[in-house]
Each structure stands twice: as C-alpha cells, then as structure tokens.
Amino acid sequence: MSASINKPRFFLAIATLTLAFAVQAGSPPELGPVSAIKVNAARAELGKKLFFDKRLSGDVGVSCATCHQPKHGYANPDALSKGYPGNKHFRNAPSLINTAHKKVWMHDGRLGTNLNDVTREMITESYLMNMDMRIMQERLKQDMDYVKMFKDAYGKEPSNGLVRKAIPEYLQTLVSQGAPFDTGKLSVSAKKGLKLFKGKAGCVQCHNGPLFMDGKSHNTGVKENFQVFLDPTRHQAFIAYASFMGLENYMNLKRDPGTHVQSHKADGTDMGKFMTPSLRELKYTAPYMHNGMIKTLAEVVAYYNRGGDNDRNKDPLMKKLKLTKTEQKNLLAFLESLSGKPLTGDQYVWSKPYPKEYDAIPDWLEARN
C-alpha cells in the first residue's frame, strides 16, 4: 500500500528544487539600485574627520583622502597611487563608493573579513600610511576636539580600535545616489546599451547585482604597467608586498600576480587574475583597470570589444564581441548611466582645518639633516 503524499510539502519541495537548479545554472543576480545603509551620525562624522586627517600617517604626509579623492569618485586620477612619501604604490586606487556593500576587498581579493581589517592595513602598511597605531592613538588623545568627538560617538577616549570602527562607519555613507539607471531616466542610447550589456556584449556574466560585480577574479589580458618595475620607488613597495604575501621568486617577478597571492597555484595559471571591479561611478574614476592602463571609458569598451589583449592565462570568457561603432557608443552610454551625483558636499567631505604640528617630509629619499 503506497504512502499518501502531503501535497503542500510536495509542491514546496518541487519549487525548492527548481530554484536550486536555477541557481546552479548560473543565472546572474539581478541588476538594481544600491541600498542605503543606516549609520550612527556621531560616529560617521568622527570617521569623516579621521578619513581626511594626515595625522593618521607616520609623518603626517598623507591621509586616506590623498589617494581616495572625493572629486574623482573616491578613487585617484593617477594610473598608479602615490603611496607613502619616499616610495610609491604599484596599483591604481579603487573607488570607495559602495565599498561598505562589498564582501571582498583589494584588487587581489586578499581581504575578505570586514572594513575594520581593511582600515587597519591601509593605516599600518609601510608603503601606504606607515603608522604605528599606538602612536596614532596618542596623537588623537592630545587633540581635545577628537577627545570630545570620541566621547560623543562611543563614550570612550580615542583608541586605535575605535578608529577602525569610525572610518568604516563613515564609509557606509558613501553610497551611489541618483544614477540614471537607478532613477529610470535612461536615454534611448543607454537603453539600447543595457540590452547589449545583458545580451550580445555579455558584460552581465561578470558584472551583475547592484554593484555590477560578481565577487570573483578573472584574467582579462590587461597589459602590465611596467612603471611598477622600472621605478625603484614603486618596485620597493611591490617587493615589500610580495615578500609579505609569500610569493615565490618575487625578486625576479615582472608581473602583478593578482589573486595568485591567495591560491599560489604551482603552474601559475592564476597569475594575472584580478577581482571584478564595480561599474558604479565610472564617470569619475578614470583611469581604469588595476594598474590604470586604460585612460578612458570609451577605450575600455573598445578593449573588451576586441577581446582584451594577449595573456596565456586569459579567461575563456574574453572573446571578440564584434560590436559596431554605434553599439559601442550605446554600451558606453549605459555605462555612464551608472554614475550618480558626486559625493563632494559637506555631508561627505571634512573641510575644517586641522592643527599643524610639524611639516611632513615630502620625499624621504631626498631628506637631509
């Protein structure tokens, strides 16, 4: 005698299996607006002041905003970042808009815990802000304005742990606003571009969800920026990074390893992979790619249209798109529609003066007694 079937549970099970198969089939997350994040106003204000304060760096020469500039979408107009005085960085500074929505950070995806850890690395790393957080804590305690702000925000005196909480609180205020894509005010050209984005161009395979990124790494064939290896001030930063990350034979390495720093595949097939970047706020964040090798957004579209450049590890998803000139213009129009209002007002930017304690040394390599 057969057992009776509980119909509601049966159909629920079928629906669940159908959904599971759909997820396995690889349907990308829906495109959509970025949600705002509720923040504590006092803590975000404190984080804003800290973000623009050069006293958080070793010789008070740079702040977070030195590389992540508001008028450039909290990215940087230089192909490669400046880094700490006396050396330079070996990668392009990514935008911090919507960074609080990410699950993984850095071009190589090496940080995947929280913004607290990201903040700590940015402040303490020798080629970035080069700050001993114990010294930073004492500097802040000697500024009565900071003492009051920490008291109002957290009920405690300044500490390095609270700095690592306050800056991420501020970063949560940096969320895309008013992009034509989000407001439904797409031009005719941008609407055609959206259709291409989802269809013929295939961009949605990697650029999906509200941030237009898949959280994965890919090798798209981007050419190396050899200034990293030809400029000693950049190369020394690269060596420090490579050594710390345990890279093999790093003194002879002449390419950015990307996410190889996580997987360390013996055959090197993961060399040159980088995390898919968000497509939000592209109007403000040129130049593009992890090393700033592509200057304009139109050149980015042309780059993907030809299937990228040559690399033995290039992702098989990279194929010639065969878009016409008109289709490329339409795709460009859509990409531009993902940029909203610039976050440059007083709500986001600290414009009050800071106490001047002593002059920073602009270039430690040229320092003389």
Summary of the structure (lengths in Angstrom):
residues: 369
radius of gyration: 23.0
end to end distance: 97.0
largest distance: 97.0
contacts: 1095
relative contact order: 0.17
helix: 41%
strand: 3%
